[in-house]
Structures are given as C-alpha cells and as structure tokens.
Amino acid sequence: MSSSSSSSTRVSQLGIAGLAALLAAVCLLHAGGAAAAELCTDYYDCTCPDAYKIVQGVLVEAHQSDPRIFASLIRLHFHDCFVQGCDGSLLLDTFDGMESEKDARPNNGSARGFEVVDAAKAALEDACPGVVSCADILAIAAEISVELSGGPGWNVLLGRLDSFTSSKADAENLPGPFDGLDVLRAKFRNATLDDTTDLVALSGGHTFGRVQCQFVTGRLYNFSGTNQPDPTLDATYRAFLSQRCPRNGDGTSLNDLDPTTPDNFDKNYFTNLEVNRGFLQSDQELKSDPGAAGTTAPIVDRFAGSQEAFFSSFVTSMIKMGNIRPVTDPSQGEVRNRCAFVNSN
C-alpha cells in the first residue's frame, strides 16, 4: 500500500476478519517466524485498540465486591496454560461427551472467576465482535490483576486462538498443593518451563489470595500419615492455623495464603518461606525439601531479599508461560463467541 487512501481501501476490502489475519502475519514477521514467538504485543491495535482498557474496567468493577478476584484470575491463566497450552481450554463447559477441565480435581470447587471472564468477553464482543480470544482475555486479566495488586506490569503478548477441545485427564495432573519438590520440578519441565527459576517465580503468585482449610489440615494433624504435624511448619504459625482450621472442621473455610500482606503482590511469600510459614506443602517444599538446597532454596533466598529480583523473574516466567503451545493456526482454533462453548455449539 503506497498511500493512505489505498490503505483505507485495502482495510475496507479486508474487513475485520481479514484485518485480524493480516495482523497475525505482521506479528509473525515481528517475531522472525519462530513458532514459540508468534504472539505480539500490538496484535489488537487496529482490530480492538481498547481491548486492554475494556478488560481492566471489568476487573476493577469486579474487585470492588470480590477482593479475591485478582488472585483467582491469575490462577485461571496458570491452570489454562498447563493443560494443552494457553488456549482457553479451561473455560469450556462439558459438551458432546468431552469432559470439562473445570471438573478436574485441581479445579472443581476451587477454580473461580469464570463469570468475570465472561463479563470481559461480553464487553469485548460489544466493542469489537469476534476479535479477542478468550485465551488472550486470560493473559490480559492475569497481568492486570498483578499490576493492580502492587506487582509488576508487562507488555502482554497476544494473538492466541481458542481451542476446540479440553482435557479433564490432563488437568488432573496440574501442579498440586501436596506435590513434593521432585514432582513439581517434573511437572514444570513437562510444561516446557524451567524447573527451578520458573517454578519458584511462578509459585510466588501465592503472595496473594485465599486457600481452603482442606489443603493444610494434613500438615497440621497427619503429615505423611504420621499422625503428627509437618515438622517444617513454624510452631507459632501452626497454632494459628489450628485455630483457623480445627481438626474435623469446615474444610472449605478460607485462609490467607500470605498472612502478612494477603491482598498485595510482593515478596512476602518468600520471606514467609524463610521462616517456615508457607501455607501449602508445595510452597514450603521450595525452601525446606532436602533437595532444595542446591536447586530452589537459593532462589527463594534471593527473592526474599530482593523484591526487584522477584518481580523481574516473575515477569520473564509469566511471558514464558504465556507462550506454552499457543494456538495460532485458524484450522486449529477460533475466537469463541462465548468462552464456555465452541462456536459450533
């Protein structure tokens, strides 16, 4: 296109769908055509320039009545990317006999925030129908959630399509609260992430949010079948948690993952691990497992001593996670009209 008038004519001929495809091609050029870098930060600049602000507005409104929502949304992005890649598969309901990832044990009864994602999708459909994928909404919402909670911001890579399928079976194998260090490291390697720095940095997402008592009662009363508490759990913190989560009490009662600054995104998750006050077993393993000394514990120490170091590594790891097997081929994915359903349904 050699002039603004010819550009306008070309855009008119392309229409929204054609322009989206053209932008995708431009993104590939930006990334040098590399498969792991097909996403780009300006993907919606022409087709939906206010996409970020629209999602941000929905999240700010949701947070007014639900202070947990930011932590819940970043968890959705994490759980989505670890199953089939960052493709919005977690958001699908069960259909045509394909079981939803929402019903897998790591998600059922604990994954939340779907209605906020749906609200963001509806607002985007009003502004620019058929343009912004649900998978990209999760990526945008995760960044906004971190930044509005006091954490770092970053330029979100965009251009993902939504999958046609989900996998409840794969979702059963998500990193879990009872996993030991070796298991956690293996799961991160299987997700094509680094099993030390990425593992520790992304675990730092537990610096805000809430968690149910059922995920700590074993550490309080019957660790590894010993009928004794977890010896790595600080005694004062254990007494506090025992009051909050009594034996045979309500397993769904909520507790702060970080008792010091429960709604702020900061380095206190790591300072808690330094003094054996990690709520989840999988958290404390990063510091206290016998194998952590030469792997994850030095990284915990570094992040506990420097919020800047944590923030920098967290941003890098989030961008890497967001690049796990994104769907960019229109034959393999679509922009869903509603996040819980493929368009054919």
Secondary structure as a PSIPRED ss2 file (coil, helix, strand):
# PSIPRED VFORMAT (PSIPRED V4.0)

   1 M C   1.000  0.000  0.000
   2 S C   1.000  0.000  0.000
   3 S C   1.000  0.000  0.000
   4 S H   0.000  1.000  0.000
   5 S H   0.000  1.000  0.000
   6 S H   0.000  1.000  0.000
   7 S H   0.000  1.000  0.000
   8 S H   0.000  1.000  0.000
   9 T H   0.000  1.000  0.000
  10 R H   0.000  1.000  0.000
  11 V H   0.000  1.000  0.000
  12 S H   0.000  1.000  0.000
  13 Q H   0.000  1.000  0.000
  14 L H   0.000  1.000  0.000
  15 G H   0.000  1.000  0.000
  16 I H   0.000  1.000  0.000
  17 A H   0.000  1.000  0.000
  18 G H   0.000  1.000  0.000
  19 L H   0.000  1.000  0.000
  20 A H   0.000  1.000  0.000
  21 A H   0.000  1.000  0.000
  22 L H   0.000  1.000  0.000
  23 L H   0.000  1.000  0.000
  24 A H   0.000  1.000  0.000
  25 A H   0.000  1.000  0.000
  26 V H   0.000  1.000  0.000
  27 C H   0.000  1.000  0.000
  28 L H   0.000  1.000  0.000
  29 L H   0.000  1.000  0.000
  30 H H   0.000  1.000  0.000
  31 A C   1.000  0.000  0.000
  32 G C   1.000  0.000  0.000
  33 G C   1.000  0.000  0.000
  34 A C   1.000  0.000  0.000
  35 A H   0.000  1.000  0.000
  36 A H   0.000  1.000  0.000
  37 A H   0.000  1.000  0.000
  38 E C   1.000  0.000  0.000
  39 L C   1.000  0.000  0.000
  40 C E   0.000  0.000  1.000
  41 T C   1.000  0.000  0.000
  42 D C   1.000  0.000  0.000
  43 Y C   1.000  0.000  0.000
  44 Y C   1.000  0.000  0.000
  45 D C   1.000  0.000  0.000
  46 C C   1.000  0.000  0.000
  47 T C   1.000  0.000  0.000
  48 C C   1.000  0.000  0.000
  49 P C   1.000  0.000  0.000
  50 D C   1.000  0.000  0.000
  51 A H   0.000  1.000  0.000
  52 Y H   0.000  1.000  0.000
  53 K H   0.000  1.000  0.000
  54 I H   0.000  1.000  0.000
  55 V H   0.000  1.000  0.000
  56 Q H   0.000  1.000  0.000
  57 G H   0.000  1.000  0.000
  58 V H   0.000  1.000  0.000
  59 L H   0.000  1.000  0.000
  60 V H   0.000  1.000  0.000
  61 E H   0.000  1.000  0.000
  62 A H   0.000  1.000  0.000
  63 H H   0.000  1.000  0.000
  64 Q H   0.000  1.000  0.000
  65 S H   0.000  1.000  0.000
  66 D C   1.000  0.000  0.000
  67 P C   1.000  0.000  0.000
  68 R C   1.000  0.000  0.000
  69 I H   0.000  1.000  0.000
  70 F H   0.000  1.000  0.000
  71 A H   0.000  1.000  0.000
  72 S H   0.000  1.000  0.000
  73 L H   0.000  1.000  0.000
  74 I H   0.000  1.000  0.000
  75 R H   0.000  1.000  0.000
  76 L H   0.000  1.000  0.000
  77 H H   0.000  1.000  0.000
  78 F H   0.000  1.000  0.000
  79 H H   0.000  1.000  0.000
  80 D H   0.000  1.000  0.000
  81 C H   0.000  1.000  0.000
  82 F C   1.000  0.000  0.000
  83 V C   1.000  0.000  0.000
  84 Q C   1.000  0.000  0.000
  85 G C   1.000  0.000  0.000
  86 C C   1.000  0.000  0.000
  87 D C   1.000  0.000  0.000
  88 G C   1.000  0.000  0.000
  89 S H   0.000  1.000  0.000
  90 L H   0.000  1.000  0.000
  91 L H   0.000  1.000  0.000
  92 L C   1.000  0.000  0.000
  93 D C   1.000  0.000  0.000
  94 T C   1.000  0.000  0.000
  95 F E   0.000  0.000  1.000
  96 D C   1.000  0.000  0.000
  97 G C   1.000  0.000  0.000
  98 M E   0.000  0.000  1.000
  99 E C   1.000  0.000  0.000
 100 S C   1.000  0.000  0.000
 101 E H   0.000  1.000  0.000
 102 K H   0.000  1.000  0.000
 103 D H   0.000  1.000  0.000
 104 A C   1.000  0.000  0.000
 105 R C   1.000  0.000  0.000
 106 P C   1.000  0.000  0.000
 107 N C   1.000  0.000  0.000
 108 N C   1.000  0.000  0.000
 109 G C   1.000  0.000  0.000
 110 S C   1.000  0.000  0.000
 111 A C   1.000  0.000  0.000
 112 R C   1.000  0.000  0.000
 113 G C   1.000  0.000  0.000
 114 F H   0.000  1.000  0.000
 115 E H   0.000  1.000  0.000
 116 V H   0.000  1.000  0.000
 117 V H   0.000  1.000  0.000
 118 D H   0.000  1.000  0.000
 119 A H   0.000  1.000  0.000
 120 A H   0.000  1.000  0.000
 121 K H   0.000  1.000  0.000
 122 A H   0.000  1.000  0.000
 123 A H   0.000  1.000  0.000
 124 L H   0.000  1.000  0.000
 125 E H   0.000  1.000  0.000
 126 D H   0.000  1.000  0.000
 127 A H   0.000  1.000  0.000
 128 C C   1.000  0.000  0.000
 129 P C   1.000  0.000  0.000
 130 G C   1.000  0.000  0.000
 131 V C   1.000  0.000  0.000
 132 V C   1.000  0.000  0.000
 133 S C   1.000  0.000  0.000
 134 C H   0.000  1.000  0.000
 135 A H   0.000  1.000  0.000
 136 D H   0.000  1.000  0.000
 137 I H   0.000  1.000  0.000
 138 L H   0.000  1.000  0.000
 139 A H   0.000  1.000  0.000
 140 I H   0.000  1.000  0.000
 141 A H   0.000  1.000  0.000
 142 A H   0.000  1.000  0.000
 143 E H   0.000  1.000  0.000
 144 I H   0.000  1.000  0.000
 145 S H   0.000  1.000  0.000
 146 V H   0.000  1.000  0.000
 147 E H   0.000  1.000  0.000
 148 L H   0.000  1.000  0.000
 149 S C   1.000  0.000  0.000
 150 G C   1.000  0.000  0.000
 151 G C   1.000  0.000  0.000
 152 P C   1.000  0.000  0.000
 153 G C   1.000  0.000  0.000
 154 W C   1.000  0.000  0.000
 155 N C   1.000  0.000  0.000
 156 V C   1.000  0.000  0.000
 157 L C   1.000  0.000  0.000
 158 L E   0.000  0.000  1.000
 159 G C   1.000  0.000  0.000
 160 R C   1.000  0.000  0.000
 161 L E   0.000  0.000  1.000
 162 D E   0.000  0.000  1.000
 163 S C   1.000  0.000  0.000
 164 F C   1.000  0.000  0.000
 165 T C   1.000  0.000  0.000
 166 S C   1.000  0.000  0.000
 167 S C   1.000  0.000  0.000
 168 K H   0.000  1.000  0.000
 169 A H   0.000  1.000  0.000
 170 D H   0.000  1.000  0.000
 171 A H   0.000  1.000  0.000
 172 E C   1.000  0.000  0.000
 173 N C   1.000  0.000  0.000
 174 L C   1.000  0.000  0.000
 175 P C   1.000  0.000  0.000
 176 G C   1.000  0.000  0.000
 177 P C   1.000  0.000  0.000
 178 F C   1.000  0.000  0.000
 179 D C   1.000  0.000  0.000
 180 G C   1.000  0.000  0.000
 181 L H   0.000  1.000  0.000
 182 D H   0.000  1.000  0.000
 183 V H   0.000  1.000  0.000
 184 L H   0.000  1.000  0.000
 185 R H   0.000  1.000  0.000
 186 A H   0.000  1.000  0.000
 187 K H   0.000  1.000  0.000
 188 F H   0.000  1.000  0.000
 189 R H   0.000  1.000  0.000
 190 N H   0.000  1.000  0.000
 191 A C   1.000  0.000  0.000
 192 T C   1.000  0.000  0.000
 193 L C   1.000  0.000  0.000
 194 D C   1.000  0.000  0.000
 195 D C   1.000  0.000  0.000
 196 T C   1.000  0.000  0.000
 197 T H   0.000  1.000  0.000
 198 D H   0.000  1.000  0.000
 199 L H   0.000  1.000  0.000
 200 V H   0.000  1.000  0.000
 201 A H   0.000  1.000  0.000
 202 L H   0.000  1.000  0.000
 203 S H   0.000  1.000  0.000
 204 G H   0.000  1.000  0.000
 205 G H   0.000  1.000  0.000
 206 H H   0.000  1.000  0.000
 207 T H   0.000  1.000  0.000
 208 F C   1.000  0.000  0.000
 209 G C   1.000  0.000  0.000
 210 R E   0.000  0.000  1.000
 211 V E   0.000  0.000  1.000
 212 Q E   0.000  0.000  1.000
 213 C H   0.000  1.000  0.000
 214 Q H   0.000  1.000  0.000
 215 F H   0.000  1.000  0.000
 216 V C   1.000  0.000  0.000
 217 T H   0.000  1.000  0.000
 218 G H   0.000  1.000  0.000
 219 R H   0.000  1.000  0.000
 220 L H   0.000  1.000  0.000
 221 Y H   0.000  1.000  0.000
 222 N C   1.000  0.000  0.000
 223 F H   0.000  1.000  0.000
 224 S H   0.000  1.000  0.000
 225 G H   0.000  1.000  0.000
 226 T C   1.000  0.000  0.000
 227 N C   1.000  0.000  0.000
 228 Q C   1.000  0.000  0.000
 229 P C   1.000  0.000  0.000
 230 D C   1.000  0.000  0.000
 231 P C   1.000  0.000  0.000
 232 T C   1.000  0.000  0.000
 233 L C   1.000  0.000  0.000
 234 D C   1.000  0.000  0.000
 235 A H   0.000  1.000  0.000
 236 T H   0.000  1.000  0.000
 237 Y H   0.000  1.000  0.000
 238 R H   0.000  1.000  0.000
 239 A H   0.000  1.000  0.000
 240 F H   0.000  1.000  0.000
 241 L H   0.000  1.000  0.000
 242 S H   0.000  1.000  0.000
 243 Q H   0.000  1.000  0.000
 244 R H   0.000  1.000  0.000
 245 C C   1.000  0.000  0.000
 246 P C   1.000  0.000  0.000
 247 R C   1.000  0.000  0.000
 248 N C   1.000  0.000  0.000
 249 G C   1.000  0.000  0.000
 250 D C   1.000  0.000  0.000
 251 G C   1.000  0.000  0.000
 252 T C   1.000  0.000  0.000
 253 S C   1.000  0.000  0.000
 254 L E   0.000  0.000  1.000
 255 N E   0.000  0.000  1.000
 256 D E   0.000  0.000  1.000
 257 L C   1.000  0.000  0.000
 258 D C   1.000  0.000  0.000
 259 P C   1.000  0.000  0.000
 260 T C   1.000  0.000  0.000
 261 T C   1.000  0.000  0.000
 262 P C   1.000  0.000  0.000
 263 D C   1.000  0.000  0.000
 264 N C   1.000  0.000  0.000
 265 F C   1.000  0.000  0.000
 266 D C   1.000  0.000  0.000
 267 K C   1.000  0.000  0.000
 268 N H   0.000  1.000  0.000
 269 Y H   0.000  1.000  0.000
 270 F H   0.000  1.000  0.000
 271 T H   0.000  1.000  0.000
 272 N H   0.000  1.000  0.000
 273 L H   0.000  1.000  0.000
 274 E H   0.000  1.000  0.000
 275 V C   1.000  0.000  0.000
 276 N C   1.000  0.000  0.000
 277 R C   1.000  0.000  0.000
 278 G C   1.000  0.000  0.000
 279 F C   1.000  0.000  0.000
 280 L C   1.000  0.000  0.000
 281 Q H   0.000  1.000  0.000
 282 S H   0.000  1.000  0.000
 283 D H   0.000  1.000  0.000
 284 Q H   0.000  1.000  0.000
 285 E H   0.000  1.000  0.000
 286 L H   0.000  1.000  0.000
 287 K H   0.000  1.000  0.000
 288 S H   0.000  1.000  0.000
 289 D C   1.000  0.000  0.000
 290 P H   0.000  1.000  0.000
 291 G H   0.000  1.000  0.000
 292 A H   0.000  1.000  0.000
 293 A C   1.000  0.000  0.000
 294 G C   1.000  0.000  0.000
 295 T C   1.000  0.000  0.000
 296 T C   1.000  0.000  0.000
 297 A H   0.000  1.000  0.000
 298 P H   0.000  1.000  0.000
 299 I H   0.000  1.000  0.000
 300 V H   0.000  1.000  0.000
 301 D H   0.000  1.000  0.000
 302 R H   0.000  1.000  0.000
 303 F H   0.000  1.000  0.000
 304 A H   0.000  1.000  0.000
 305 G H   0.000  1.000  0.000
 306 S C   1.000  0.000  0.000
 307 Q H   0.000  1.000  0.000
 308 E H   0.000  1.000  0.000
 309 A H   0.000  1.000  0.000
 310 F H   0.000  1.000  0.000
 311 F H   0.000  1.000  0.000
 312 S H   0.000  1.000  0.000
 313 S H   0.000  1.000  0.000
 314 F H   0.000  1.000  0.000
 315 V H   0.000  1.000  0.000
 316 T H   0.000  1.000  0.000
 317 S H   0.000  1.000  0.000
 318 M H   0.000  1.000  0.000
 319 I H   0.000  1.000  0.000
 320 K H   0.000  1.000  0.000
 321 M H   0.000  1.000  0.000
 322 G H   0.000  1.000  0.000
 323 N C   1.000  0.000  0.000
 324 I C   1.000  0.000  0.000
 325 R C   1.000  0.000  0.000
 326 P C   1.000  0.000  0.000
 327 V E   0.000  0.000  1.000
 328 T C   1.000  0.000  0.000
 329 D C   1.000  0.000  0.000
 330 P C   1.000  0.000  0.000
 331 S C   1.000  0.000  0.000
 332 Q C   1.000  0.000  0.000
 333 G C   1.000  0.000  0.000
 334 E E   0.000  0.000  1.000
 335 V C   1.000  0.000  0.000
 336 R C   1.000  0.000  0.000
 337 N C   1.000  0.000  0.000
 338 R E   0.000  0.000  1.000
 339 C C   1.000  0.000  0.000
 340 A C   1.000  0.000  0.000
 341 F E   0.000  0.000  1.000
 342 V C   1.000  0.000  0.000
 343 N C   1.000  0.000  0.000
 344 S C   1.000  0.000  0.000
 345 N C   1.000  0.000  0.000
